[in-house]
Amino acid sequence: MPGFRHLFTSSAGVTHAMRRNDDGTISIASSQDTTALIDRAKAMATHNDGWSPSRELRRVATIPAVLRLKWLNEEGWDCFDPACAERLKARLNDPDYLYLRTAPGRL
């Protein structure tokens, strides 16, 4: 991130950096290499139906930390907040976000 100074990298692999702008404001940028996460989600999506052996739990998606930050900062909702469950469900059923799915079917 040109012009940005590294602040820290989280345990999830998200790199946070900042810069002071000419107008006195500060910009914060976050980035994450999601290649391995998305590749793993694709592999899991074709592995099985996502259900646990007891059929009590179902794996449905992998959401990169940087995407959670994007939705929170740009759209104002937290995908891990139970109050936002319907919005997350709609997002994960959207074909544009198929790459996040780790099992077939609709939610």
Order of alpha helices (4+ residues) and beta strands (2+ residues): beta-beta-beta-alpha-alpha-alpha
